[in-house]
């Protein structure tokens, strides 16, 4: 199983409808490809984890690099993993905000990645934070929702 983690910046201000459309299209494409993952949007920046067969993940990332919704994509981690971190999600999503201290720390790591200054440790911390969002979705309240998506608010 191949896993790729990247960061990028939005090329324009994205509305709630823009974000919903991006997630909807990603879910549809990822189901077809057999790719799973998680996308976090944080104050104009993206962090995404993609996982699946190496050839499919790499081909998908090549398409993502050319997507006009964002710019400056940088791969933080690309490696083989024993199993999927997001087995139930063709594409999980969370829109976050820097309003709380936890997200401010997360944003600092994303910013270092965008600037090309992220260390391997930073990248591993980001991957762990993303997995935390996934585990939080496994609560009874989150399981009651039809789609595996965390709130857009």
C-alpha distance (Angstrom), angle and dihedral (degrees) to the residues before:
residue distance angle dihedral
X1 . . .
X2 3.80 . .
X3 3.80 123.3 .
X4 3.79 128.2 -167.7
X5 3.82 125.5 -175.4
X6 3.79 119.9 -168.8
X7 3.80 141.1 166.8
X8 3.81 129.3 -149.3
X9 3.81 141.3 163.1
X10 3.79 125.4 -113.4
X11 3.81 110.9 -109.1
X12 3.83 91.0 -143.1
X13 3.78 140.0 4.5
X14 3.79 105.9 -70.1
X15 3.79 120.7 -146.9
X16 3.79 124.2 -143.4
X17 3.81 87.8 -101.6
X18 3.82 91.2 51.7
X19 3.81 90.6 52.3
X20 3.80 92.8 46.3
X21 3.81 89.7 50.8
X22 3.82 92.2 49.7
X23 3.81 91.2 50.7
X24 3.82 93.0 45.1
X25 3.81 92.4 51.7
X26 3.82 92.4 44.1
X27 3.80 92.2 51.6
X28 3.79 92.0 50.3
X29 3.81 94.0 47.9
X30 3.81 94.3 42.5
X31 3.81 92.8 52.0
X32 3.79 89.3 55.5
X33 3.82 92.0 47.0
X34 3.81 96.6 44.0
X35 3.81 90.1 -120.5
X36 3.79 123.9 141.0
X37 3.77 132.4 -173.1
X38 3.75 152.3 117.6
X39 3.80 133.1 -89.5
X40 3.79 123.0 -160.0
X41 3.79 121.8 -169.8
X42 3.78 113.6 -161.5
X43 3.80 122.7 177.1
X44 3.79 95.9 -42.1
X45 3.80 97.8 -31.9
X46 3.80 134.9 97.5
X47 3.77 131.4 -144.9
X48 3.77 114.8 -174.7
X49 3.78 136.0 179.7
X50 3.81 116.8 -159.6
X51 3.80 123.0 -173.5
X52 3.77 135.6 177.7
X53 3.79 139.1 81.4
X54 3.83 108.8 -6.9
X55 3.80 96.2 -122.1
X56 3.81 92.3 50.7
X57 3.82 94.8 45.4
X58 3.81 91.8 48.8
X59 3.81 92.7 46.7
X60 3.81 90.7 48.5
X61 3.81 91.9 49.3
X62 3.82 89.9 50.5
X63 3.83 88.0 56.2
X64 3.81 91.4 45.1
X65 3.81 91.2 53.3
X66 3.81 88.3 61.0
X67 3.82 95.6 45.2
X68 3.83 109.5 120.5
X69 3.84 92.5 -142.1
X70 3.79 91.8 79.3
X71 3.77 144.7 22.2
X72 3.79 139.8 -158.9
X73 3.81 97.7 37.3
X74 3.80 112.3 -172.6
X75 3.80 125.7 -174.8
X76 3.80 111.4 -132.1
X77 3.80 99.3 178.2
X78 3.77 132.8 11.3
X79 3.78 115.2 172.6
X80 3.75 147.8 129.2
X81 3.81 114.6 -93.9
X82 3.78 130.9 -166.8
X83 3.82 94.2 -124.8
X84 3.78 142.7 -4.9
X85 3.79 117.6 -78.0
X86 3.84 90.1 -155.4
X87 3.81 105.2 34.7
X88 3.82 95.3 157.6
X89 3.79 98.3 47.4
X90 3.79 127.6 77.3
X91 3.83 80.8 -173.0
X92 3.78 125.9 -10.9
X93 3.79 116.4 -162.9
X94 3.76 138.8 -158.7
X95 3.78 128.6 175.7
X96 3.77 106.2 -154.9
X97 3.79 134.7 -174.7
X98 3.79 133.3 -147.0
X99 3.80 90.2 -130.7
X100 3.79 94.9 106.1
X101 3.80 127.3 55.1
X102 3.82 94.2 -116.0
X103 3.79 92.0 57.4
X104 3.81 92.1 42.9
X105 3.83 88.9 59.1
X106 3.78 90.1 46.8
X107 3.79 89.9 50.7
X108 3.81 91.3 52.2
X109 3.81 89.4 56.4
X110 3.81 91.6 47.7
X111 3.82 90.5 48.6
X112 3.84 91.1 53.0
X113 3.80 88.5 50.6
X114 3.79 92.3 51.1
X115 3.79 89.9 49.5
X116 3.80 91.0 50.6
X117 3.80 91.8 -114.1
X118 3.82 100.0 108.7
X119 3.75 115.1 125.2
X120 3.78 122.9 -143.8
X121 3.83 86.6 -104.5
X122 3.82 90.9 54.1
X123 3.79 89.5 51.7
X124 3.81 91.9 49.9
X125 3.82 90.4 49.5
X126 3.81 90.4 51.7
X127 3.80 90.7 50.1
X128 3.82 89.8 50.8
X129 3.81 91.8 49.9
X130 3.80 90.6 51.6
X131 3.82 90.1 50.7
X132 3.82 88.0 52.5
X133 3.82 89.5 59.8
X134 3.79 88.5 52.1
X135 3.81 93.6 50.2
X136 3.81 89.9 48.3
X137 3.80 88.4 57.2
X138 3.79 89.6 61.2
X139 3.83 91.9 72.2
X140 3.83 116.0 113.7
X141 3.82 90.7 -106.5
X142 3.81 93.1 53.4
X143 3.81 93.4 43.8
X144 3.80 88.9 56.8
X145 3.79 90.1 65.8
X146 3.80 117.3 91.9
X147 3.81 97.2 -132.9
X148 3.81 124.2 45.3
X149 3.78 95.1 -119.7
X150 3.77 130.1 125.3
X151 3.76 116.5 -135.3
X152 3.76 123.4 -72.4
X153 3.80 89.9 -137.8
